Amino acid sequence: MDAKKVINIYNEYVMPNYTRKGLVIKKAKGSWVYSADGKKYLDFFPGWAVSGLGHCHKRVVKAVQKQAAKVMHVSNNYYNEVQGELAQKLSLNSFGGKVFFCNSGAEANEAAFKLARAFGNPQRNEVITAHSSFHGRTLACTAATGQDKCKLGFEPLPAGFKSVPFNDKEALKVAVSDKTAAIMIELIQGEGGIKVAEGSYVRFIRDLCDKNNMLFIVDEVQTGMGRTGKMFAYQHYGLEPDIITLAKSLGGGMPIGATIVQKRIAGTLRPGMHASTFGGNPVACSGALGVFEAIEKEQLLKNTVQMGTILRNELIKLKGKYPLIRQIRGMGLMLGVELIVNGPKAYEYCFAKGLLINCTQDNTLRIMPSMAVTKKEIMFAMKTLEKAISRC
């Protein structure tokens, strides 16, 4: 089917709640995607960070195909082997907690909110988040998100959430009350413009939660599974949160989410209090085990650090040449280029020349290539990006 026919079908039958480019992707492999009209694109924002290993990684594909031929779904009132294996893998690679499985980052955050409410109730039922944060599209996640534009048209939103300026210890301290059950942040705000949490701020949150018997929740939906050069971003800070939430790169392209909880509070959600019909699906879990296998056997954390350094250095060179670049931010292969002008023009030029990136907060170019990206691919992207910036 050609691109025009596909787009016409979408126009007729698919709800128009996304802004789509005129690109119909027919296949993808590694850092490259191929359109229905024969064009080739270098993907430096693969699937909104879902394809963290690149598209159709061989280990993920093999794991999914093998499991799909055995059993595709197991109800959660029974046991399935691969769900247990994945829970063990997540626990041993994080802080030794227990895992709830679901299908997306929003669902993982919903589970964290419900656990926090159950932990704090009846007196405490409030979660504090940060301005410019993004935690998902459900009503509760929308209420938690610290961006007013995401909330327009959906009022009244669920109560029990408030947000304060990011990296502002005093504002956070003032916001805490006898109703506060938890504090939730992203260590790198993705949709918020690749803003990184300061070390002293994160330690302050941990101490504040400890002193007030509150839960510290870290949304690792975008930073998790090696994106920052460590398996989880919190590991850069030398402390442990009480809960982390995961999705995106966890499944290597398969829909999966996970909430990892410290064992001392894991029993807060008892049987019947929360569930997910498809959560922990054997095929999705097998894909996630394939992600772990690839990261470990192909030394992708090491590659993320090495390629992230190259990418950052190239971006810093561009900053030295073009004053309209205000700042380079991020960790590993999660980097942002903040401009003093609006970014859509640069984004559009890159798209036209075969480079897929993202523009967020109007002026920040979000660059997040796969963990298996090569230096050659980075240099190719930088040539295109420089031409784009020079035209702004």
Contacts in CASP RR format, 6 or more apart in sequence:
PFRMAT RR
TARGET T0000
AUTHOR 0000-0000-0000
METHOD contacts of the structure
MODEL  1
MDAKKVINIYNEYVMPNYTRKGLVIKKAKGSWVYSADGKKYLDFFPGWAV
SGLGHCHKRVVKAVQKQAAKVMHVSNNYYNEVQGELAQKLSLNSFGGKVF
FCNSGAEANEAAFKLARAFGNPQRNEVITAHSSFHGRTLACTAATGQDKC
KLGFEPLPAGFKSVPFNDKEALKVAVSDKTAAIMIELIQGEGGIKVAEGS
YVRFIRDLCDKNNMLFIVDEVQTGMGRTGKMFAYQHYGLEPDIITLAKSL
GGGMPIGATIVQKRIAGTLRPGMHASTFGGNPVACSGALGVFEAIEKEQL
LKNTVQMGTILRNELIKLKGKYPLIRQIRGMGLMLGVELIVNGPKAYEYC
FAKGLLINCTQDNTLRIMPSMAVTKKEIMFAMKTLEKAISRC
1 36 0 8 1.000
2 36 0 8 1.000
2 37 0 8 1.000
3 22 0 8 1.000
3 24 0 8 1.000
3 35 0 8 1.000
3 36 0 8 1.000
3 37 0 8 1.000
6 24 0 8 1.000
6 36 0 8 1.000
7 22 0 8 1.000
7 24 0 8 1.000
10 20 0 8 1.000
21 351 0 8 1.000
23 35 0 8 1.000
23 41 0 8 1.000
23 351 0 8 1.000
24 35 0 8 1.000
24 36 0 8 1.000
24 37 0 8 1.000
25 33 0 8 1.000
25 34 0 8 1.000
25 35 0 8 1.000
25 36 0 8 1.000
26 34 0 8 1.000
26 35 0 8 1.000
26 36 0 8 1.000
26 38 0 8 1.000
27 33 0 8 1.000
27 34 0 8 1.000
28 34 0 8 1.000
28 43 0 8 1.000
28 51 0 8 1.000
28 55 0 8 1.000
28 56 0 8 1.000
29 55 0 8 1.000
29 56 0 8 1.000
30 43 0 8 1.000
30 51 0 8 1.000
30 53 0 8 1.000
30 54 0 8 1.000
30 55 0 8 1.000
30 56 0 8 1.000
30 57 0 8 1.000
30 370 0 8 1.000
30 372 0 8 1.000
31 42 0 8 1.000
31 43 0 8 1.000
31 44 0 8 1.000
31 46 0 8 1.000
31 54 0 8 1.000
31 55 0 8 1.000
31 369 0 8 1.000
31 370 0 8 1.000
31 372 0 8 1.000
31 373 0 8 1.000
31 374 0 8 1.000
31 377 0 8 1.000
32 40 0 8 1.000
32 41 0 8 1.000
32 42 0 8 1.000
32 43 0 8 1.000
32 55 0 8 1.000
33 40 0 8 1.000
33 41 0 8 1.000
33 43 0 8 1.000
33 55 0 8 1.000
33 356 0 8 1.000
34 40 0 8 1.000
34 41 0 8 1.000
35 41 0 8 1.000
39 354 0 8 1.000
40 354 0 8 1.000
41 354 0 8 1.000
41 355 0 8 1.000
41 356 0 8 1.000
42 354 0 8 1.000
42 355 0 8 1.000
42 356 0 8 1.000
42 377 0 8 1.000
42 380 0 8 1.000
42 381 0 8 1.000
42 384 0 8 1.000
43 51 0 8 1.000
43 54 0 8 1.000
43 55 0 8 1.000
43 356 0 8 1.000
43 369 0 8 1.000
43 370 0 8 1.000
44 355 0 8 1.000
44 356 0 8 1.000
44 357 0 8 1.000
44 367 0 8 1.000
44 368 0 8 1.000
44 369 0 8 1.000
44 373 0 8 1.000
44 381 0 8 1.000
45 356 0 8 1.000
45 357 0 8 1.000
45 358 0 8 1.000
45 366 0 8 1.000
45 367 0 8 1.000
45 368 0 8 1.000
45 369 0 8 1.000
46 52 0 8 1.000
46 54 0 8 1.000
46 55 0 8 1.000
46 356 0 8 1.000
46 368 0 8 1.000
46 369 0 8 1.000
46 370 0 8 1.000
48 248 0 8 1.000
48 358 0 8 1.000
49 222 0 8 1.000
49 227 0 8 1.000
49 248 0 8 1.000
49 249 0 8 1.000
49 334 0 8 1.000
49 368 0 8 1.000
50 248 0 8 1.000
50 249 0 8 1.000
50 251 0 8 1.000
50 252 0 8 1.000
50 253 0 8 1.000
51 249 0 8 1.000
51 252 0 8 1.000
51 253 0 8 1.000
51 370 0 8 1.000
52 225 0 8 1.000
52 227 0 8 1.000
52 248 0 8 1.000
52 249 0 8 1.000
52 252 0 8 1.000
52 370 0 8 1.000
52 371 0 8 1.000
53 59 0 8 1.000
53 60 0 8 1.000
53 249 0 8 1.000
53 252 0 8 1.000
53 291 0 8 1.000
53 294 0 8 1.000
53 295 0 8 1.000
53 300 0 8 1.000
53 370 0 8 1.000
53 371 0 8 1.000
53 372 0 8 1.000
54 252 0 8 1.000
54 370 0 8 1.000
54 371 0 8 1.000
54 372 0 8 1.000
55 370 0 8 1.000
57 252 0 8 1.000
57 290 0 8 1.000
57 291 0 8 1.000
57 294 0 8 1.000
57 372 0 8 1.000
59 290 0 8 1.000
59 291 0 8 1.000
59 293 0 8 1.000
59 294 0 8 1.000
59 297 0 8 1.000
60 251 0 8 1.000
60 252 0 8 1.000
60 253 0 8 1.000
60 254 0 8 1.000
60 287 0 8 1.000
60 290 0 8 1.000
60 291 0 8 1.000
60 294 0 8 1.000
62 290 0 8 1.000
63 286 0 8 1.000
63 287 0 8 1.000
63 289 0 8 1.000
63 290 0 8 1.000
63 293 0 8 1.000
64 254 0 8 1.000
64 283 0 8 1.000
64 286 0 8 1.000
64 287 0 8 1.000
66 286 0 8 1.000
67 82 0 8 1.000
67 282 0 8 1.000
67 283 0 8 1.000
67 285 0 8 1.000
67 286 0 8 1.000
67 287 0 8 1.000
68 283 0 8 1.000
70 282 0 8 1.000
71 80 0 8 1.000
71 282 0 8 1.000
72 281 0 8 1.000
72 282 0 8 1.000
72 283 0 8 1.000
73 278 0 8 1.000
73 281 0 8 1.000
73 282 0 8 1.000
73 283 0 8 1.000
74 80 0 8 1.000
74 83 0 8 1.000
74 281 0 8 1.000
74 282 0 8 1.000
76 275 0 8 1.000
76 276 0 8 1.000
76 277 0 8 1.000
76 279 0 8 1.000
76 280 0 8 1.000
80 280 0 8 1.000
80 282 0 8 1.000
80 285 0 8 1.000
81 282 0 8 1.000
82 282 0 8 1.000
82 285 0 8 1.000
82 286 0 8 1.000
82 289 0 8 1.000
83 101 0 8 1.000
83 280 0 8 1.000
83 282 0 8 1.000
83 285 0 8 1.000
84 285 0 8 1.000
85 285 0 8 1.000
85 289 0 8 1.000
86 99 0 8 1.000
86 101 0 8 1.000
86 258 0 8 1.000
86 280 0 8 1.000
86 285 0 8 1.000
86 288 0 8 1.000
86 289 0 8 1.000
86 292 0 8 1.000
87 98 0 8 1.000
87 99 0 8 1.000
87 101 0 8 1.000
89 288 0 8 1.000
89 289 0 8 1.000
89 292 0 8 1.000
90 99 0 8 1.000
90 246 0 8 1.000
90 258 0 8 1.000
90 260 0 8 1.000
91 97 0 8 1.000
91 98 0 8 1.000
91 99 0 8 1.000
91 260 0 8 1.000
93 231 0 8 1.000
93 232 0 8 1.000
93 292 0 8 1.000
94 231 0 8 1.000
94 232 0 8 1.000
94 244 0 8 1.000
94 260 0 8 1.000
95 240 0 8 1.000
95 241 0 8 1.000
95 260 0 8 1.000
95 262 0 8 1.000
96 260 0 8 1.000
96 262 0 8 1.000
96 263 0 8 1.000
97 260 0 8 1.000
97 261 0 8 1.000
97 262 0 8 1.000
97 263 0 8 1.000
97 266 0 8 1.000
98 260 0 8 1.000
98 261 0 8 1.000
98 263 0 8 1.000
98 266 0 8 1.000
98 267 0 8 1.000
99 258 0 8 1.000
99 259 0 8 1.000
99 260 0 8 1.000
99 261 0 8 1.000
100 108 0 8 1.000
100 111 0 8 1.000
100 258 0 8 1.000
100 259 0 8 1.000
100 261 0 8 1.000
100 269 0 8 1.000
100 274 0 8 1.000
100 276 0 8 1.000
101 256 0 8 1.000
101 257 0 8 1.000
101 258 0 8 1.000
101 276 0 8 1.000
101 279 0 8 1.000
101 280 0 8 1.000
101 285 0 8 1.000
102 108 0 8 1.000
102 110 0 8 1.000
102 111 0 8 1.000
102 256 0 8 1.000
102 257 0 8 1.000
102 258 0 8 1.000
102 259 0 8 1.000
102 276 0 8 1.000
102 278 0 8 1.000
102 279 0 8 1.000
102 280 0 8 1.000
103 255 0 8 1.000
103 256 0 8 1.000
103 257 0 8 1.000
103 276 0 8 1.000
103 278 0 8 1.000
103 279 0 8 1.000
103 281 0 8 1.000
103 284 0 8 1.000
104 247 0 8 1.000
104 255 0 8 1.000
104 257 0 8 1.000
105 136 0 8 1.000
105 221 0 8 1.000
105 245 0 8 1.000
105 246 0 8 1.000
105 247 0 8 1.000
105 248 0 8 1.000
105 257 0 8 1.000
106 135 0 8 1.000
106 136 0 8 1.000
106 137 0 8 1.000
106 138 0 8 1.000
106 141 0 8 1.000
107 138 0 8 1.000
107 247 0 8 1.000
107 257 0 8 1.000
107 276 0 8 1.000
108 221 0 8 1.000
108 245 0 8 1.000
108 246 0 8 1.000
108 247 0 8 1.000
108 257 0 8 1.000
108 258 0 8 1.000
108 259 0 8 1.000
109 135 0 8 1.000
109 136 0 8 1.000
109 140 0 8 1.000
109 141 0 8 1.000
109 144 0 8 1.000
109 184 0 8 1.000
109 219 0 8 1.000
109 221 0 8 1.000
109 245 0 8 1.000
109 259 0 8 1.000
110 138 0 8 1.000
110 140 0 8 1.000
110 141 0 8 1.000
111 245 0 8 1.000
111 259 0 8 1.000
111 269 0 8 1.000
111 274 0 8 1.000
112 182 0 8 1.000
112 184 0 8 1.000
112 217 0 8 1.000
112 243 0 8 1.000
112 245 0 8 1.000
112 259 0 8 1.000
113 127 0 8 1.000
113 140 0 8 1.000
113 144 0 8 1.000
114 269 0 8 1.000
114 273 0 8 1.000
114 274 0 8 1.000
115 215 0 8 1.000
115 243 0 8 1.000
115 259 0 8 1.000
115 261 0 8 1.000
115 265 0 8 1.000
115 268 0 8 1.000
115 269 0 8 1.000
115 274 0 8 1.000
116 127 0 8 1.000
116 181 0 8 1.000
116 182 0 8 1.000
116 215 0 8 1.000
116 217 0 8 1.000
116 243 0 8 1.000
117 125 0 8 1.000
117 181 0 8 1.000
118 268 0 8 1.000
118 269 0 8 1.000
118 273 0 8 1.000
119 181 0 8 1.000
119 182 0 8 1.000
119 215 0 8 1.000
119 265 0 8 1.000
119 268 0 8 1.000
120 181 0 8 1.000
121 181 0 8 1.000
123 178 0 8 1.000
123 179 0 8 1.000
124 178 0 8 1.000
124 179 0 8 1.000
124 180 0 8 1.000
124 181 0 8 1.000
124 214 0 8 1.000
125 160 0 8 1.000
125 179 0 8 1.000
125 181 0 8 1.000
126 160 0 8 1.000
126 161 0 8 1.000
126 162 0 8 1.000
126 177 0 8 1.000
126 179 0 8 1.000
126 180 0 8 1.000
126 181 0 8 1.000
127 144 0 8 1.000
127 160 0 8 1.000
127 161 0 8 1.000
127 180 0 8 1.000
127 181 0 8 1.000
127 182 0 8 1.000
127 183 0 8 1.000
127 184 0 8 1.000
127 217 0 8 1.000
128 161 0 8 1.000
128 162 0 8 1.000
128 163 0 8 1.000
128 164 0 8 1.000
128 172 0 8 1.000
128 175 0 8 1.000
128 176 0 8 1.000
128 180 0 8 1.000
128 182 0 8 1.000
128 183 0 8 1.000
128 184 0 8 1.000
129 135 0 8 1.000
129 144 0 8 1.000
129 145 0 8 1.000
129 146 0 8 1.000
129 161 0 8 1.000
129 162 0 8 1.000
129 163 0 8 1.000
129 164 0 8 1.000
129 183 0 8 1.000
129 184 0 8 1.000
129 185 0 8 1.000
130 146 0 8 1.000
130 163 0 8 1.000
130 164 0 8 1.000
130 165 0 8 1.000
130 166 0 8 1.000
130 185 0 8 1.000
130 186 0 8 1.000
130 189 0 8 1.000
131 146 0 8 1.000
131 147 0 8 1.000
131 163 0 8 1.000
131 164 0 8 1.000
131 165 0 8 1.000
131 166 0 8 1.000
132 146 0 8 1.000
132 147 0 8 1.000
132 166 0 8 1.000
132 189 0 8 1.000
132 191 0 8 1.000
132 192 0 8 1.000
132 193 0 8 1.000
132 195 0 8 1.000
132 361 0 8 1.000
133 144 0 8 1.000
133 145 0 8 1.000
133 146 0 8 1.000
133 147 0 8 1.000
133 163 0 8 1.000
133 166 0 8 1.000
133 184 0 8 1.000
133 185 0 8 1.000
133 186 0 8 1.000
133 189 0 8 1.000
133 191 0 8 1.000
133 192 0 8 1.000
133 219 0 8 1.000
134 145 0 8 1.000
134 146 0 8 1.000
134 147 0 8 1.000
134 150 0 8 1.000
134 186 0 8 1.000
134 189 0 8 1.000
134 190 0 8 1.000
134 191 0 8 1.000
134 192 0 8 1.000
135 141 0 8 1.000
135 144 0 8 1.000
135 145 0 8 1.000
135 184 0 8 1.000
135 186 0 8 1.000
135 219 0 8 1.000
136 142 0 8 1.000
136 144 0 8 1.000
136 145 0 8 1.000
137 150 0 8 1.000
139 154 0 8 1.000
139 157 0 8 1.000
139 158 0 8 1.000
140 158 0 8 1.000
140 161 0 8 1.000
142 150 0 8 1.000
142 151 0 8 1.000
142 154 0 8 1.000
142 157 0 8 1.000
143 151 0 8 1.000
143 157 0 8 1.000
143 158 0 8 1.000
143 159 0 8 1.000
143 160 0 8 1.000
143 161 0 8 1.000
144 161 0 8 1.000
144 163 0 8 1.000
144 184 0 8 1.000
145 151 0 8 1.000
145 163 0 8 1.000
146 163 0 8 1.000
147 191 0 8 1.000
147 192 0 8 1.000
151 157 0 8 1.000
160 179 0 8 1.000
162 175 0 8 1.000
164 171 0 8 1.000
164 172 0 8 1.000
164 174 0 8 1.000
164 175 0 8 1.000
165 171 0 8 1.000
166 185 0 8 1.000
166 189 0 8 1.000
166 195 0 8 1.000
166 197 0 8 1.000
167 195 0 8 1.000
167 197 0 8 1.000
167 198 0 8 1.000
167 201 0 8 1.000
168 201 0 8 1.000
169 200 0 8 1.000
169 201 0 8 1.000
169 204 0 8 1.000
172 183 0 8 1.000
172 204 0 8 1.000
172 205 0 8 1.000
172 208 0 8 1.000
173 208 0 8 1.000
176 183 0 8 1.000
176 208 0 8 1.000
176 212 0 8 1.000
176 214 0 8 1.000
180 212 0 8 1.000
180 214 0 8 1.000
181 214 0 8 1.000
181 215 0 8 1.000
182 209 0 8 1.000
182 214 0 8 1.000
182 215 0 8 1.000
182 216 0 8 1.000
182 217 0 8 1.000
182 242 0 8 1.000
182 243 0 8 1.000
183 205 0 8 1.000
183 208 0 8 1.000
183 209 0 8 1.000
183 214 0 8 1.000
183 215 0 8 1.000
183 216 0 8 1.000
183 217 0 8 1.000
184 217 0 8 1.000
184 218 0 8 1.000
184 219 0 8 1.000
185 197 0 8 1.000
185 202 0 8 1.000
185 205 0 8 1.000
185 217 0 8 1.000
185 218 0 8 1.000
185 219 0 8 1.000
186 197 0 8 1.000
186 218 0 8 1.000
186 219 0 8 1.000
186 220 0 8 1.000
186 221 0 8 1.000
186 222 0 8 1.000
186 223 0 8 1.000
187 196 0 8 1.000
187 197 0 8 1.000
187 202 0 8 1.000
187 218 0 8 1.000
187 220 0 8 1.000
187 223 0 8 1.000
187 228 0 8 1.000
187 233 0 8 1.000
187 234 0 8 1.000
187 236 0 8 1.000
187 237 0 8 1.000
188 194 0 8 1.000
188 195 0 8 1.000
188 196 0 8 1.000
188 197 0 8 1.000
188 222 0 8 1.000
188 223 0 8 1.000
188 228 0 8 1.000
188 233 0 8 1.000
188 330 0 8 1.000
188 331 0 8 1.000
188 334 0 8 1.000
189 195 0 8 1.000
190 222 0 8 1.000
190 334 0 8 1.000
190 360 0 8 1.000
190 366 0 8 1.000
191 360 0 8 1.000
191 361 0 8 1.000
192 360 0 8 1.000
192 361 0 8 1.000
192 364 0 8 1.000
193 329 0 8 1.000
193 336 0 8 1.000
193 338 0 8 1.000
193 360 0 8 1.000
193 361 0 8 1.000
193 364 0 8 1.000
193 366 0 8 1.000
194 329 0 8 1.000
194 330 0 8 1.000
194 334 0 8 1.000
194 335 0 8 1.000
194 336 0 8 1.000
194 338 0 8 1.000
194 360 0 8 1.000
194 364 0 8 1.000
194 366 0 8 1.000
195 329 0 8 1.000
196 329 0 8 1.000
196 330 0 8 1.000
196 331 0 8 1.000
197 237 0 8 1.000
199 237 0 8 1.000
202 234 0 8 1.000
202 237 0 8 1.000
202 239 0 8 1.000
203 237 0 8 1.000
203 239 0 8 1.000
205 216 0 8 1.000
206 216 0 8 1.000
206 239 0 8 1.000
206 241 0 8 1.000
208 214 0 8 1.000
209 215 0 8 1.000
209 216 0 8 1.000
209 242 0 8 1.000
215 242 0 8 1.000
215 243 0 8 1.000
215 265 0 8 1.000
216 241 0 8 1.000
216 242 0 8 1.000
216 243 0 8 1.000
217 241 0 8 1.000
217 242 0 8 1.000
217 243 0 8 1.000
217 244 0 8 1.000
217 245 0 8 1.000
218 233 0 8 1.000
218 234 0 8 1.000
218 241 0 8 1.000
218 243 0 8 1.000
218 244 0 8 1.000
218 245 0 8 1.000
219 244 0 8 1.000
219 245 0 8 1.000
220 232 0 8 1.000
220 233 0 8 1.000
220 234 0 8 1.000
220 244 0 8 1.000
220 245 0 8 1.000
220 246 0 8 1.000
221 245 0 8 1.000
221 246 0 8 1.000
221 247 0 8 1.000
221 248 0 8 1.000
222 248 0 8 1.000
222 334 0 8 1.000
223 232 0 8 1.000
223 233 0 8 1.000
223 331 0 8 1.000
223 334 0 8 1.000
224 231 0 8 1.000
224 232 0 8 1.000
224 233 0 8 1.000
224 246 0 8 1.000
224 248 0 8 1.000
224 249 0 8 1.000
224 250 0 8 1.000
225 231 0 8 1.000
225 232 0 8 1.000
225 246 0 8 1.000
225 248 0 8 1.000
225 249 0 8 1.000
225 250 0 8 1.000
225 291 0 8 1.000
225 295 0 8 1.000
226 232 0 8 1.000
226 249 0 8 1.000
226 295 0 8 1.000
226 300 0 8 1.000
226 301 0 8 1.000
226 304 0 8 1.000
226 371 0 8 1.000
227 233 0 8 1.000
227 249 0 8 1.000
227 304 0 8 1.000
227 332 0 8 1.000
227 333 0 8 1.000
227 334 0 8 1.000
227 368 0 8 1.000
227 371 0 8 1.000
228 236 0 8 1.000
228 304 0 8 1.000
228 330 0 8 1.000
228 331 0 8 1.000
228 332 0 8 1.000
228 333 0 8 1.000
228 334 0 8 1.000
229 301 0 8 1.000
229 304 0 8 1.000
229 305 0 8 1.000
229 331 0 8 1.000
229 332 0 8 1.000
229 333 0 8 1.000
230 236 0 8 1.000
230 301 0 8 1.000
231 295 0 8 1.000
231 301 0 8 1.000
232 244 0 8 1.000
233 331 0 8 1.000
234 240 0 8 1.000
234 241 0 8 1.000
234 244 0 8 1.000
236 331 0 8 1.000
240 262 0 8 1.000
242 261 0 8 1.000
242 262 0 8 1.000
242 265 0 8 1.000
243 259 0 8 1.000
243 260 0 8 1.000
243 261 0 8 1.000
243 262 0 8 1.000
243 265 0 8 1.000
244 259 0 8 1.000
244 260 0 8 1.000
245 257 0 8 1.000
245 258 0 8 1.000
245 259 0 8 1.000
245 260 0 8 1.000
246 257 0 8 1.000
246 258 0 8 1.000
246 259 0 8 1.000
246 260 0 8 1.000
247 256 0 8 1.000
247 257 0 8 1.000
247 258 0 8 1.000
249 291 0 8 1.000
250 256 0 8 1.000
250 257 0 8 1.000
250 258 0 8 1.000
250 288 0 8 1.000
250 291 0 8 1.000
251 284 0 8 1.000
251 287 0 8 1.000
251 288 0 8 1.000
251 291 0 8 1.000
252 287 0 8 1.000
252 288 0 8 1.000
252 290 0 8 1.000
252 291 0 8 1.000
253 287 0 8 1.000
254 283 0 8 1.000
254 284 0 8 1.000
254 287 0 8 1.000
254 288 0 8 1.000
255 284 0 8 1.000
256 279 0 8 1.000
256 280 0 8 1.000
256 281 0 8 1.000
256 284 0 8 1.000
256 285 0 8 1.000
256 287 0 8 1.000
256 288 0 8 1.000
257 279 0 8 1.000
261 268 0 8 1.000
278 284 0 8 1.000
294 300 0 8 1.000
294 372 0 8 1.000
295 301 0 8 1.000
295 371 0 8 1.000
298 372 0 8 1.000
300 371 0 8 1.000
300 372 0 8 1.000
301 371 0 8 1.000
303 371 0 8 1.000
303 372 0 8 1.000
303 373 0 8 1.000
304 332 0 8 1.000
304 333 0 8 1.000
304 371 0 8 1.000
305 332 0 8 1.000
307 333 0 8 1.000
307 369 0 8 1.000
307 373 0 8 1.000
307 374 0 8 1.000
307 375 0 8 1.000
307 378 0 8 1.000
308 332 0 8 1.000
308 333 0 8 1.000
308 335 0 8 1.000
309 332 0 8 1.000
310 375 0 8 1.000
310 378 0 8 1.000
311 332 0 8 1.000
311 333 0 8 1.000
311 335 0 8 1.000
311 367 0 8 1.000
311 369 0 8 1.000
311 378 0 8 1.000
311 382 0 8 1.000
312 328 0 8 1.000
312 330 0 8 1.000
312 332 0 8 1.000
312 335 0 8 1.000
314 378 0 8 1.000
314 379 0 8 1.000
314 382 0 8 1.000
315 325 0 8 1.000
315 328 0 8 1.000
315 335 0 8 1.000
315 336 0 8 1.000
315 337 0 8 1.000
315 367 0 8 1.000
315 382 0 8 1.000
316 328 0 8 1.000
318 325 0 8 1.000
318 337 0 8 1.000
318 382 0 8 1.000
318 385 0 8 1.000
318 386 0 8 1.000
318 389 0 8 1.000
319 325 0 8 1.000
319 327 0 8 1.000
319 328 0 8 1.000
319 337 0 8 1.000
321 386 0 8 1.000
322 386 0 8 1.000
322 389 0 8 1.000
322 390 0 8 1.000
323 340 0 8 1.000
324 339 0 8 1.000
324 340 0 8 1.000
324 341 0 8 1.000
324 389 0 8 1.000
324 392 0 8 1.000
325 337 0 8 1.000
325 338 0 8 1.000
325 339 0 8 1.000
325 340 0 8 1.000
325 389 0 8 1.000
326 338 0 8 1.000
326 339 0 8 1.000
326 340 0 8 1.000
327 337 0 8 1.000
327 338 0 8 1.000
328 335 0 8 1.000
328 336 0 8 1.000
328 337 0 8 1.000
328 338 0 8 1.000
329 335 0 8 1.000
329 336 0 8 1.000
329 338 0 8 1.000
330 336 0 8 1.000
333 368 0 8 1.000
333 369 0 8 1.000
333 370 0 8 1.000
333 371 0 8 1.000
333 373 0 8 1.000
334 368 0 8 1.000
335 366 0 8 1.000
335 367 0 8 1.000
335 368 0 8 1.000
336 364 0 8 1.000
336 365 0 8 1.000
336 366 0 8 1.000
336 367 0 8 1.000
337 364 0 8 1.000
337 365 0 8 1.000
337 367 0 8 1.000
337 385 0 8 1.000
337 389 0 8 1.000
338 363 0 8 1.000
338 364 0 8 1.000
339 346 0 8 1.000
339 363 0 8 1.000
339 364 0 8 1.000
339 365 0 8 1.000
339 389 0 8 1.000
339 392 0 8 1.000
340 363 0 8 1.000
341 363 0 8 1.000
341 392 0 8 1.000
342 362 0 8 1.000
342 363 0 8 1.000
343 359 0 8 1.000
343 362 0 8 1.000
343 363 0 8 1.000
343 364 0 8 1.000
343 365 0 8 1.000
343 392 0 8 1.000
344 359 0 8 1.000
344 362 0 8 1.000
345 388 0 8 1.000
345 391 0 8 1.000
345 392 0 8 1.000
346 359 0 8 1.000
346 365 0 8 1.000
346 385 0 8 1.000
346 388 0 8 1.000
346 389 0 8 1.000
346 391 0 8 1.000
346 392 0 8 1.000
347 357 0 8 1.000
347 358 0 8 1.000
347 359 0 8 1.000
347 365 0 8 1.000
347 388 0 8 1.000
349 384 0 8 1.000
349 387 0 8 1.000
349 388 0 8 1.000
349 391 0 8 1.000
350 356 0 8 1.000
350 357 0 8 1.000
350 384 0 8 1.000
350 385 0 8 1.000
350 388 0 8 1.000
353 384 0 8 1.000
353 387 0 8 1.000
353 388 0 8 1.000
354 384 0 8 1.000
355 381 0 8 1.000
355 384 0 8 1.000
355 385 0 8 1.000
355 388 0 8 1.000
357 365 0 8 1.000
357 366 0 8 1.000
357 367 0 8 1.000
357 385 0 8 1.000
358 365 0 8 1.000
358 366 0 8 1.000
358 367 0 8 1.000
358 368 0 8 1.000
359 365 0 8 1.000
359 366 0 8 1.000
360 366 0 8 1.000
365 385 0 8 1.000
367 381 0 8 1.000
367 385 0 8 1.000
369 377 0 8 1.000
369 378 0 8 1.000
369 381 0 8 1.000
END
